[in-house]
């Protein structure tokens, strides 16, 4: 059993002992701590709650909602929802915060509490640490019976979210409708199976092939939207002669497209393609994290903008986007953050913009993909002994490459002329993750192996 307490929330496998898995006791104490802190910070005793469709979701939701009531907090319960939907609901409801019950791309035995502030954005590290500390101390009172919170169920937010997307200036539903797209959708048996087809219908798409769209939480494949997990979608695209495929993760904040030939467009290229369209119509800057493809930088420069890199993690990307007033940003895992909508990864926004772009191009998805800057990524890791000083190791690597362009805001990233390598230590296990990218798959792997050999030499 596993319980991970981090900046991204409280995440763990269901069951086991308290403190070792995500048990009812852990859910209650951290929910109560978060609720108390939100009320103290904002003076608002209202919190929005929504969940993905995983099997444990109803149980976790009952605990979370009951706990919030027990500390005198009113709850707006969205029921089956998505991460971006809860994010937009928080400010619409004038709530003090929001909790999304989802373990994102983790397998079915996992669940998590993702915590939002009053803006509908993820709480920062300092706020997260405050929640953890208060949750462990339990240094607070619960409400008397006459002060218990009330629950309001609201199932209107799927339509509200879709309406918001359709209202974006750069979304052209008429163009999408006239393109007569045939689209296959794999929503891994979670809430994307409700939200993505409904969005497509609202955009005028008449032919939709649904794969694993029943939101029963019984994931038919690993829920991370990677090539090896999307063979059913590839088959559906090819067998039906679809123009493209769409895949999302269980909470619908990661988005990948499949080309008409059954091959992936590439999760790194979701943000690149959306940015290519946005930047044609809105001049400005872009942001992605250090481990994302260089293609975004190239596209940004082509359109006269400036590219900036942030530390890995959505909250870090959002902070940087605000700092440099980016018009579009996100992460290379298929996460699109469009400030004109809201500061959160949103697959509905990504789908609507990508389809608008594709409709106006009048090209096959594979033809468009071939026109974008071509890069290939390699992902490796080195397992280290627990006692090894990883920070010292990274410092030695930095010294070795001090004459190359490099960044230390998140591990060590070294930018060479044609390739880059990003070294990051894991927060949960003694490993270094090594991401590299180059103009060919061989170049990306070659530079990674070179760095790995140098690290192993230092360790000796």
Secondary structure by P-SEA (a helix, b strand, c coil): cccccccccbbbcccccccccccaaaaaaaaaaaaaaaaaaccccbbbbbbccccaaaaaaaaaaaaaaaabbbbbccccccaaaaaaaaaaacccbbbbbccccccccbbbbbbbccccccccaaaaaaaaaaaaaccccccccccbbbbbbbcaaaaaaaaaaaacccccaaaaaaaccbbbbbcccccccccaaaaaaaacccbbbbccccccccccccccccccccaaaaaaaaaacccbbbbbcccccbbbbbccccccccccaaaaaaaaaaaacccbbbbbcccccaaaaaaaaaacbbbbbbcccaaaaaaaaaaacccccccccbbbbbccccccccaaaaaaaaaaaaaaacccaaaaaaacbbbbbbbbbbbbccccaaaaaaaaaaaaaccccccccccbbbbcccbbbbbbbbccccbbbbbbbcccaaaaaaaaaaaaaaaaaaac
